[in-house]
């Protein structure tokens, strides 16, 4: 599966762009936290954050959920966000 950083690159977006978009949504995150999500070193704490990331990128929620082990599902219909 792709990491969030790969998805951002494919979309022509940067980690800083994602941080700024999350800030606008009231989800203030440190740049180092975003970096850890992008490299797969760390994962968001809940599905809501994945939903916001998918919203700002304009991608299906399943695409973002699949970037993180804790949210990967074989049946994506069960996603809560």
C-alpha positions as CSV (number, residue, x, y, z in Angstrom):
1,X,0.0,0.0,0.0
2,X,1.0,3.6,-0.6
3,X,2.1,5.9,2.2
4,X,0.5,9.2,2.7
5,X,3.6,11.0,1.4
6,X,3.3,9.1,-1.9
7,X,-0.3,10.1,-2.3
8,X,0.5,13.7,-1.6
9,X,3.3,13.6,-4.3
10,X,0.9,12.0,-6.8
11,X,-1.6,14.8,-6.2
12,X,1.1,17.5,-6.5
13,X,0.8,18.5,-2.9
14,X,3.4,18.9,-0.1
15,X,3.4,18.1,3.6
16,X,3.3,21.9,4.3
17,X,0.2,22.2,2.1
18,X,-1.5,19.4,4.1
19,X,-0.5,21.0,7.4
20,X,-2.0,24.3,6.3
21,X,-5.2,22.7,5.1
22,X,-5.6,20.8,8.4
23,X,-5.0,24.1,10.2
24,X,-7.8,25.7,8.3
25,X,-10.1,22.8,9.4
26,X,-9.2,23.4,13.0
27,X,-7.0,20.3,13.2
28,X,-3.7,22.0,14.1
29,X,-0.9,19.5,13.9
30,X,2.9,20.0,14.2
31,X,4.8,19.8,11.0
32,X,6.8,16.9,12.4
33,X,3.6,15.0,13.1
34,X,2.5,15.4,9.4
35,X,6.0,14.3,8.4
36,X,5.7,11.1,10.5
37,X,2.3,10.3,8.9
38,X,3.7,10.8,5.4
39,X,6.7,8.5,6.0
40,X,4.6,5.8,7.8
41,X,6.5,6.2,11.0
42,X,3.3,7.2,12.9
43,X,-0.4,7.1,12.2
44,X,-3.3,9.4,12.9
45,X,-5.1,8.6,16.1
46,X,-8.6,8.2,14.7
47,X,-10.6,7.8,11.4
48,X,-11.9,11.3,11.7
49,X,-8.5,12.7,10.8
50,X,-8.3,10.4,7.8
51,X,-11.7,11.7,6.7
52,X,-10.5,15.3,6.9
53,X,-7.3,14.4,4.9
54,X,-9.4,12.7,2.2
55,X,-11.7,15.8,2.1
56,X,-8.9,18.3,1.7
57,X,-7.2,16.2,-1.0
58,X,-10.5,15.4,-2.7
59,X,-9.8,11.7,-2.7
60,X,-12.0,8.7,-1.6
61,X,-11.7,8.0,2.1
62,X,-10.6,4.5,1.3
63,X,-7.5,5.8,-0.5
64,X,-6.4,7.6,2.7
65,X,-7.4,4.9,5.1
66,X,-5.3,2.4,3.1
67,X,-2.2,4.6,3.8
68,X,-2.4,3.6,7.5
69,X,-2.4,0.0,8.8
70,X,-4.8,0.7,11.7
71,X,-7.5,1.8,9.3
72,X,-6.9,-0.6,6.4
73,X,-9.9,-2.9,5.9
74,X,-10.6,-5.6,3.4
75,X,-14.2,-4.3,3.4
76,X,-14.0,-0.5,3.2
77,X,-17.8,-0.1,3.6
78,X,-17.3,-0.4,7.3
79,X,-15.3,2.9,7.5
80,X,-16.9,5.2,10.1
81,X,-15.8,8.5,8.6
